[in-house]
Amino acid sequence: MTEHRINESADKIVLKAEVKRGTGTRDQDKIKVKVKSDDPTEAVLKLNKCIDQLRNEGTADITREIQSNE
């Protein structure tokens, strides 16, 4: 008997966005966002809402301020 495993997210739409700030090799900040949905319109709305929330909360700026004490 062969056992088959079904991934529940196999039929879902997955959108990924990556935002980079800075230009130098050691001067880059990266935020990755991933959303899933069965509906393409809903997936886009979720992604846009998440990006807007990151912007409104200043997440990129807060991340940018985190520096190691080198």
Biopython code that builds the backbone (N, CA, C, O; Angstrom):
import numpy as np
from Bio.PDB.StructureBuilder import StructureBuilder

atoms = [
    (1, "MET", "N", (0.848, -1.173, 0.000)),
    (1, "MET", "CA", (0.000, 0.000, 0.000)),
    (1, "MET", "C", (0.896, 1.240, 0.000)),
    (1, "MET", "O", (1.856, 1.311, 0.767)),
    (2, "THR", "N", (0.593, 2.196, -0.839)),
    (2, "THR", "CA", (1.340, 3.445, -0.916)),
    (2, "THR", "C", (0.600, 4.516, -0.136)),
    (2, "THR", "O", (-0.613, 4.678, -0.268)),
    (3, "GLU", "N", (1.338, 5.228, 0.664)),
    (3, "GLU", "CA", (0.742, 6.311, 1.458)),
    (3, "GLU", "C", (1.009, 7.634, 0.755)),
    (3, "GLU", "O", (2.155, 7.959, 0.444)),
    (4, "HIS", "N", (-0.047, 8.394, 0.508)),
    (4, "HIS", "CA", (0.079, 9.713, -0.106)),
    (4, "HIS", "C", (-0.308, 10.769, 0.918)),
    (4, "HIS", "O", (-1.326, 10.648, 1.600)),
    (5, "ARG", "N", (0.498, 11.780, 1.013)),
    (5, "ARG", "CA", (0.206, 12.880, 1.932)),
    (5, "ARG", "C", (-0.206, 14.091, 1.124)),
    (5, "ARG", "O", (0.419, 14.423, 0.118)),
    (6, "ILE", "N", (-1.242, 14.734, 1.561)),
    (6, "ILE", "CA", (-1.755, 15.900, 0.851)),
    (6, "ILE", "C", (-1.442, 17.139, 1.668)),
    (6, "ILE", "O", (-1.775, 17.226, 2.850)),
    (7, "ASN", "N", (-0.803, 18.088, 1.023)),
    (7, "ASN", "CA", (-0.507, 19.364, 1.659)),
    (7, "ASN", "C", (-1.757, 20.234, 1.568)),
    (7, "ASN", "O", (-2.237, 20.512, 0.469)),
    (8, "GLU", "N", (-2.283, 20.662, 2.698)),
    (8, "GLU", "CA", (-3.510, 21.445, 2.700)),
    (8, "GLU", "C", (-3.375, 22.761, 1.965)),
    (8, "GLU", "O", (-4.371, 23.294, 1.476)),
    (9, "SER", "N", (-2.177, 23.298, 1.875)),
    (9, "SER", "CA", (-1.994, 24.590, 1.215)),
    (9, "SER", "C", (-1.668, 24.437, -0.270)),
    (9, "SER", "O", (-1.344, 25.425, -0.930)),
    (10, "ALA", "N", (-1.748, 23.221, -0.805)),
    (10, "ALA", "CA", (-1.370, 22.990, -2.194)),
    (10, "ALA", "C", (-2.216, 23.796, -3.177)),
    (10, "ALA", "O", (-1.712, 24.214, -4.219)),
    (11, "ASP", "N", (-3.477, 24.019, -2.869)),
    (11, "ASP", "CA", (-4.359, 24.742, -3.778)),
    (11, "ASP", "C", (-4.425, 26.232, -3.473)),
    (11, "ASP", "O", (-5.128, 26.975, -4.159)),
    (12, "LYS", "N", (-3.725, 26.659, -2.486)),
    (12, "LYS", "CA", (-3.782, 28.070, -2.105)),
    (12, "LYS", "C", (-2.876, 28.923, -2.978)),
    (12, "LYS", "O", (-1.883, 28.443, -3.525)),
    (13, "ILE", "N", (-3.228, 30.177, -3.097)),
    (13, "ILE", "CA", (-2.402, 31.155, -3.789)),
    (13, "ILE", "C", (-1.446, 31.733, -2.759)),
    (13, "ILE", "O", (-1.869, 32.158, -1.683)),
    (14, "VAL", "N", (-0.178, 31.751, -3.078)),
    (14, "VAL", "CA", (0.843, 32.275, -2.172)),
    (14, "VAL", "C", (1.496, 33.470, -2.845)),
    (14, "VAL", "O", (2.004, 33.362, -3.961)),
    (15, "LEU", "N", (1.481, 34.602, -2.169)),
    (15, "LEU", "CA", (2.160, 35.802, -2.647)),
    (15, "LEU", "C", (3.280, 36.121, -1.682)),
    (15, "LEU", "O", (3.100, 36.070, -0.466)),
    (16, "LYS", "N", (4.442, 36.451, -2.232)),
    (16, "LYS", "CA", (5.583, 36.817, -1.410)),
    (16, "LYS", "C", (6.105, 38.167, -1.877)),
    (16, "LYS", "O", (6.150, 38.450, -3.074)),
    (17, "ALA", "N", (6.494, 38.986, -0.925)),
    (17, "ALA", "CA", (7.098, 40.280, -1.240)),
    (17, "ALA", "C", (8.342, 40.434, -0.390)),
    (17, "ALA", "O", (8.379, 40.008, 0.764)),
    (18, "GLU", "N", (9.348, 41.042, -0.966)),
    (18, "GLU", "CA", (10.599, 41.285, -0.248)),
    (18, "GLU", "C", (10.962, 42.748, -0.449)),
    (18, "GLU", "O", (11.078, 43.223, -1.579)),
    (19, "VAL", "N", (11.137, 43.444, 0.646)),
    (19, "VAL", "CA", (11.477, 44.862, 0.598)),
    (19, "VAL", "C", (12.893, 45.027, 1.123)),
    (19, "VAL", "O", (13.202, 44.608, 2.238)),
    (20, "LYS", "N", (13.740, 45.629, 0.328)),
    (20, "LYS", "CA", (15.120, 45.871, 0.743)),
    (20, "LYS", "C", (15.369, 47.362, 0.830)),
    (20, "LYS", "O", (14.883, 48.141, 0.010)),
    (21, "ARG", "N", (16.129, 47.741, 1.830)),
    (21, "ARG", "CA", (16.559, 49.124, 1.998)),
    (21, "ARG", "C", (18.062, 49.142, 2.076)),
    (21, "ARG", "O", (18.674, 48.191, 2.562)),
    (22, "GLY", "N", (18.661, 50.209, 1.604)),
    (22, "GLY", "CA", (20.109, 50.327, 1.656)),
    (22, "GLY", "C", (20.733, 49.821, 0.364)),
    (22, "GLY", "O", (20.103, 49.109, -0.418)),
    (23, "THR", "N", (21.988, 50.208, 0.164)),
    (23, "THR", "CA", (22.648, 49.846, -1.085)),
    (23, "THR", "C", (23.912, 49.022, -0.876)),
    (23, "THR", "O", (24.267, 48.212, -1.733)),
    (24, "GLY", "N", (24.583, 49.211, 0.226)),
    (24, "GLY", "CA", (25.817, 48.482, 0.481)),
    (24, "GLY", "C", (25.546, 47.061, 0.935)),
    (24, "GLY", "O", (24.448, 46.743, 1.393)),
    (25, "THR", "N", (26.561, 46.202, 0.803)),
    (25, "THR", "CA", (26.414, 44.803, 1.194)),
    (25, "THR", "C", (26.032, 44.664, 2.661)),
    (25, "THR", "O", (25.170, 43.856, 3.005)),
    (26, "ARG", "N", (26.652, 45.429, 3.505)),
    (26, "ARG", "CA", (26.358, 45.349, 4.939)),
    (26, "ARG", "C", (25.374, 46.429, 5.387)),
    (26, "ARG", "O", (25.141, 46.612, 6.582)),
    (27, "ASP", "N", (24.812, 47.127, 4.435)),
    (27, "ASP", "CA", (23.882, 48.213, 4.756)),
    (27, "ASP", "C", (22.517, 47.933, 4.121)),
    (27, "ASP", "O", (21.920, 48.807, 3.492)),
    (28, "GLN", "N", (22.036, 46.702, 4.296)),
    (28, "GLN", "CA", (20.734, 46.343, 3.751)),
    (28, "GLN", "C", (19.847, 45.798, 4.847)),
    (28, "GLN", "O", (20.280, 45.020, 5.697)),
    (29, "ASP", "N", (18.605, 46.219, 4.810)),
    (29, "ASP", "CA", (17.583, 45.685, 5.695)),
    (29, "ASP", "C", (16.583, 44.970, 4.802)),
    (29, "ASP", "O", (16.239, 45.465, 3.728)),
    (30, "LYS", "N", (16.121, 43.822, 5.235)),
    (30, "LYS", "CA", (15.207, 43.040, 4.415)),
    (30, "LYS", "C", (14.007, 42.613, 5.254)),
    (30, "LYS", "O", (14.168, 42.101, 6.362)),
    (31, "ILE", "N", (12.822, 42.822, 4.729)),
    (31, "ILE", "CA", (11.592, 42.368, 5.366)),
    (31, "ILE", "C", (10.875, 41.486, 4.358)),
    (31, "ILE", "O", (10.615, 41.911, 3.232)),
    (32, "LYS", "N", (10.555, 40.257, 4.756)),
    (32, "LYS", "CA", (9.835, 39.343, 3.879)),
    (32, "LYS", "C", (8.403, 39.190, 4.374)),
    (32, "LYS", "O", (8.153, 39.048, 5.571)),
    (33, "VAL", "N", (7.477, 39.222, 3.434)),
    (33, "VAL", "CA", (6.060, 39.082, 3.740)),
    (33, "VAL", "C", (5.507, 37.954, 2.880)),
    (33, "VAL", "O", (5.811, 37.872, 1.690)),
    (34, "LYS", "N", (4.695, 37.082, 3.478)),
    (34, "LYS", "CA", (4.088, 35.978, 2.741)),
    (34, "LYS", "C", (2.629, 35.873, 3.164)),
    (34, "LYS", "O", (2.329, 35.809, 4.357)),
    (35, "VAL", "N", (1.729, 35.855, 2.201)),
    (35, "VAL", "CA", (0.299, 35.699, 2.484)),
    (35, "VAL", "C", (-0.250, 34.556, 1.635)),
    (35, "VAL", "O", (0.273, 34.253, 0.562)),
    (36, "LYS", "N", (-1.307, 33.932, 2.130)),
    (36, "LYS", "CA", (-1.954, 32.828, 1.419)),
    (36, "LYS", "C", (-3.453, 33.075, 1.373)),
    (36, "LYS", "O", (-4.034, 33.660, 2.287)),
    (37, "SER", "N", (-4.063, 32.618, 0.292)),
    (37, "SER", "CA", (-5.506, 32.706, 0.153)),
    (37, "SER", "C", (-5.946, 31.780, -0.977)),
    (37, "SER", "O", (-5.140, 31.415, -1.833)),
    (38, "ASP", "N", (-7.208, 31.405, -0.981)),
    (38, "ASP", "CA", (-7.765, 30.627, -2.079)),
    (38, "ASP", "C", (-8.188, 31.527, -3.232)),
    (38, "ASP", "O", (-8.334, 31.071, -4.366)),
    (39, "ASP", "N", (-8.381, 32.789, -2.936)),
    (39, "ASP", "CA", (-8.881, 33.745, -3.924)),
    (39, "ASP", "C", (-7.786, 34.748, -4.278)),
    (39, "ASP", "O", (-7.183, 35.328, -3.375)),
    (40, "PRO", "N", (-7.509, 34.971, -5.566)),
    (40, "PRO", "CA", (-6.431, 35.889, -5.949)),
    (40, "PRO", "C", (-6.658, 37.322, -5.488)),
    (40, "PRO", "O", (-5.716, 37.989, -5.062)),
    (41, "THR", "N", (-7.887, 37.799, -5.566)),
    (41, "THR", "CA", (-8.181, 39.166, -5.131)),
    (41, "THR", "C", (-7.949, 39.313, -3.633)),
    (41, "THR", "O", (-7.383, 40.308, -3.179)),
    (42, "GLU", "N", (-8.385, 38.327, -2.877)),
    (42, "GLU", "CA", (-8.181, 38.355, -1.424)),
    (42, "GLU", "C", (-6.695, 38.298, -1.084)),
    (42, "GLU", "O", (-6.247, 38.962, -0.149)),
    (43, "ALA", "N", (-5.935, 37.514, -1.832)),
    (43, "ALA", "CA", (-4.488, 37.409, -1.592)),
    (43, "ALA", "C", (-3.817, 38.764, -1.787)),
    (43, "ALA", "O", (-2.982, 39.168, -0.978)),
    (44, "VAL", "N", (-4.179, 39.461, -2.854)),
    (44, "VAL", "CA", (-3.605, 40.790, -3.115)),
    (44, "VAL", "C", (-4.015, 41.768, -2.022)),
    (44, "VAL", "O", (-3.190, 42.553, -1.555)),
    (45, "LEU", "N", (-5.269, 41.731, -1.611)),
    (45, "LEU", "CA", (-5.731, 42.624, -0.543)),
    (45, "LEU", "C", (-4.976, 42.358, 0.760)),
    (45, "LEU", "O", (-4.601, 43.297, 1.462)),
    (46, "LYS", "N", (-4.755, 41.092, 1.080)),
    (46, "LYS", "CA", (-4.005, 40.748, 2.293)),
    (46, "LYS", "C", (-2.573, 41.272, 2.224)),
    (46, "LYS", "O", (-2.055, 41.827, 3.193)),
    (47, "LEU", "N", (-1.940, 41.087, 1.064)),
    (47, "LEU", "CA", (-0.567, 41.550, 0.900)),
    (47, "LEU", "C", (-0.487, 43.064, 1.024)),
    (47, "LEU", "O", (0.380, 43.587, 1.725)),
    (48, "ASN", "N", (-1.383, 43.767, 0.350)),
    (48, "ASN", "CA", (-1.398, 45.233, 0.429)),
    (48, "ASN", "C", (-1.670, 45.717, 1.848)),
    (48, "ASN", "O", (-1.060, 46.684, 2.305)),
    (49, "LYS", "N", (-2.577, 45.052, 2.537)),
    (49, "LYS", "CA", (-2.888, 45.434, 3.924)),
    (49, "LYS", "C", (-1.659, 45.248, 4.822)),
    (49, "LYS", "O", (-1.368, 46.087, 5.674)),
    (50, "CYS", "N", (-0.954, 44.151, 4.620)),
    (50, "CYS", "CA", (0.238, 43.879, 5.417)),
    (50, "CYS", "C", (1.327, 44.923, 5.142)),
    (50, "CYS", "O", (1.948, 45.432, 6.076)),
    (51, "ILE", "N", (1.558, 45.239, 3.872)),
    (51, "ILE", "CA", (2.564, 46.243, 3.519)),
    (51, "ILE", "C", (2.178, 47.611, 4.068)),
    (51, "ILE", "O", (3.029, 48.340, 4.580)),
    (52, "ASP", "N", (0.893, 47.963, 3.963)),
    (52, "ASP", "CA", (0.428, 49.236, 4.527)),
    (52, "ASP", "C", (0.639, 49.281, 6.033)),
    (52, "ASP", "O", (1.048, 50.307, 6.575)),
    (53, "GLN", "N", (0.360, 48.170, 6.710)),
    (53, "GLN", "CA", (0.544, 48.114, 8.161)),
    (53, "GLN", "C", (2.014, 48.263, 8.537)),
    (53, "GLN", "O", (2.344, 48.959, 9.497)),
    (54, "LEU", "N", (2.896, 47.611, 7.780)),
    (54, "LEU", "CA", (4.338, 47.766, 8.026)),
    (54, "LEU", "C", (4.751, 49.229, 7.879)),
    (54, "LEU", "O", (5.531, 49.746, 8.678)),
    (55, "ARG", "N", (4.227, 49.884, 6.859)),
    (55, "ARG", "CA", (4.554, 51.300, 6.616)),
    (55, "ARG", "C", (3.990, 52.175, 7.739)),
    (55, "ARG", "O", (4.695, 53.028, 8.277)),
    (56, "ASN", "N", (2.729, 51.963, 8.088)),
    (56, "ASN", "CA", (2.063, 52.805, 9.097)),
    (56, "ASN", "C", (2.690, 52.663, 10.477)),
    (56, "ASN", "O", (2.758, 53.631, 11.235)),
    (57, "GLU", "N", (3.144, 51.471, 10.799)),
    (57, "GLU", "CA", (3.767, 51.237, 12.109)),
    (57, "GLU", "C", (5.244, 51.627, 12.120)),
    (57, "GLU", "O", (5.874, 51.646, 13.178)),
    (58, "GLY", "N", (5.791, 51.935, 10.960)),
    (58, "GLY", "CA", (7.205, 52.314, 10.892)),
    (58, "GLY", "C", (8.150, 51.142, 11.088)),
    (58, "GLY", "O", (9.269, 51.320, 11.570)),
    (59, "THR", "N", (7.712, 49.953, 10.722)),
    (59, "THR", "CA", (8.512, 48.748, 10.944)),
    (59, "THR", "C", (9.872, 48.823, 10.255)),
    (59, "THR", "O", (10.886, 48.442, 10.840)),
    (60, "ALA", "N", (9.898, 49.306, 9.027)),
    (60, "ALA", "CA", (11.172, 49.411, 8.304)),
    (60, "ALA", "C", (12.119, 50.378, 9.002)),
    (60, "ALA", "O", (13.315, 50.109, 9.114)),
    (61, "ASP", "N", (11.587, 51.503, 9.471)),
    (61, "ASP", "CA", (12.431, 52.477, 10.174)),
    (61, "ASP", "C", (12.946, 51.912, 11.492)),
    (61, "ASP", "O", (14.104, 52.120, 11.853)),
    (62, "ILE", "N", (12.087, 51.202, 12.204)),
    (62, "ILE", "CA", (12.496, 50.589, 13.472)),
    (62, "ILE", "C", (13.584, 49.548, 13.208)),
    (62, "ILE", "O", (14.574, 49.479, 13.935)),
    (63, "THR", "N", (13.394, 48.740, 12.163)),
    (63, "THR", "CA", (14.392, 47.744, 11.798)),
    (63, "THR", "C", (15.701, 48.404, 11.427)),
    (63, "THR", "O", (16.776, 47.919, 11.779)),
    (64, "ARG", "N", (15.607, 49.514, 10.713)),
    (64, "ARG", "CA", (16.801, 50.240, 10.257)),
    (64, "ARG", "C", (17.614, 50.765, 11.448)),
    (64, "ARG", "O", (18.841, 50.844, 11.382)),
    (65, "GLU", "N", (16.922, 51.121, 12.531)),
    (65, "GLU", "CA", (17.592, 51.673, 13.706)),
    (65, "GLU", "C", (18.340, 50.617, 14.519)),
    (65, "GLU", "O", (19.187, 50.956, 15.345)),
    (66, "ILE", "N", (18.031, 49.337, 14.287)),
    (66, "ILE", "CA", (18.703, 48.268, 15.025)),
    (66, "ILE", "C", (20.073, 48.073, 14.400)),
    (66, "ILE", "O", (20.180, 47.640, 13.252)),
    (67, "GLN", "N", (21.098, 48.382, 15.132)),
    (67, "GLN", "CA", (22.460, 48.264, 14.630)),
    (67, "GLN", "C", (23.284, 47.498, 15.651)),
    (67, "GLN", "O", (23.068, 47.624, 16.856)),
    (68, "SER", "N", (24.207, 46.721, 15.173)),
    (68, "SER", "CA", (25.120, 46.055, 16.097)),
    (68, "SER", "C", (26.172, 47.053, 16.560)),
    (68, "SER", "O", (26.442, 48.036, 15.871)),
    (69, "ASN", "N", (26.745, 46.815, 17.679)),
    (69, "ASN", "CA", (27.768, 47.712, 18.225)),
    (69, "ASN", "C", (29.145, 47.302, 17.733)),
    (69, "ASN", "O", (29.983, 46.855, 18.516)),
    (70, "GLU", "N", (29.379, 47.453, 16.441)),
    (70, "GLU", "CA", (30.676, 47.079, 15.872)),
    (70, "GLU", "C", (31.655, 48.216, 15.984)),
    (70, "GLU", "O", (32.802, 48.086, 15.558)),
]
sb = StructureBuilder()
sb.init_structure("model")
sb.init_model(0)
sb.init_chain("A")
sb.init_seg("    ")
for serial, (resi, resn, name, xyz) in enumerate(atoms, 1):
    if name == "N":
        sb.init_residue(resn, " ", resi, " ")
    sb.init_atom(name, np.array(xyz, "f"), 0.0, 1.0, " ", f" {name:<3s}", serial, name[0])
structure = sb.get_structure()
